[in-house]
Amino acid sequence: MSRNIEDIKRIMIKVGSSSLCNLHGQIDKEKVLYLVLQISKLIKNGYSIVLVSSGSIAAGMGMMKLEKKPSTIPEKQALAAIGQAQLMQIYEETFQLFHIKCAQVLLNHDDFSDRKRMMNLSNTMNALMNYGVIPIVNENDALAVDEIKVGDNDTLAALLVPVVNSDLLILVSDIDGLYTKNPKEYEDAQLLKYVETVDDKIIQMAGGSSSQFGTGGMMTKINAAKIVNDYGKNMVIVNGEKEDSLLHIFDEYEEGTWFNGSHGKSLKAKAHWMTYRSTSKGKIVVDVGACKALCEHRRSLLASGIVNVEGHFIMGQVVDVVDIDQKAIAKGISNYSSDEIKLIMGHNSSDIEEILHYKDYDEVIHANNMVILGGKKNG
Ligand code: GLU
């Protein structure tokens, strides 16, 4: 098992607050310089780079001379607004030393879940990269309340991988990679160099650890690996504190833990978007027969198997399909609104026209527009 680096051209680098800050949680310019120096070398080696950078709240705390993160949302949002500007100023000054231009892109979850906005984002990112400018991405923390938040930058970077078609996501952290056990608790914990598939064993190894300043612990990193690997792309976790760790990913040192994605996409583009990036607008509750038809035979969802509908959605929106115990079994694009489904549920498809006075589709969710969760995957 070895790292397949030949085909890698576009790299997404996510750097966490702990890799940018000093012990007081303030931005450490020396650390930024060291990161940018390595990025400039990667660019010289022919790679095209997108940077996802945390640190806005940390920089804001530094600017306002606060030792502790405030607890209210408006205060945190204000600090993010203050800090993001300073963060970008530091990046601009530092990248300029290497004659590299950079640009700021701030995102929220809606930029991924709304397909139009996602296309827009993809076009902008491509235009920036065609200009040879490095996009520096962060969550738009100044305006992000929980409902529209991705929440952590490991996930944000992973969601961005398909949008810009990156071949590799590098998570720069304060830990060498994934260990067999928590290395802070167990002396015999061993660093894994290579993960072929993110399975239950790997998930168990990741349990519980987190770094001092960032939001993402090892679990969010493993989830990020799953998102990226399911799209057929690679991910690696490296320690930003170690000398030249970003460069040593690609040489004989094989720095960090590599999560293999070169086995190809296990989810096609639409299914990947539905599974990881779309936000469900409601729930359709189905009976046992429909569960079986969907999960085992990959059939479309018909009105006859629906027993309830929750939430308010319109035709074309993504919804969760749950069983009678509320366990999510699928996600899909609904052909009918929640109001329409309330009228047709439990009825045969042949009755839809009589009930609604029109019938555009036989299926409430067509199998081609549905992804089965945690089991067999649809294209
Ligand atoms: N967006 C946050 C910030 O810049 C960080 C989120 C994270 O570290 O995952 O402060």
Residues whose N, C-alpha, C, O or C-beta is under 5 A from the ligand:
A	BS01	LIG	S17 S53 S54 G55 S56 I57 A58 N138 E139 D141 G151 D152 N153 D154 G214 T215 G216
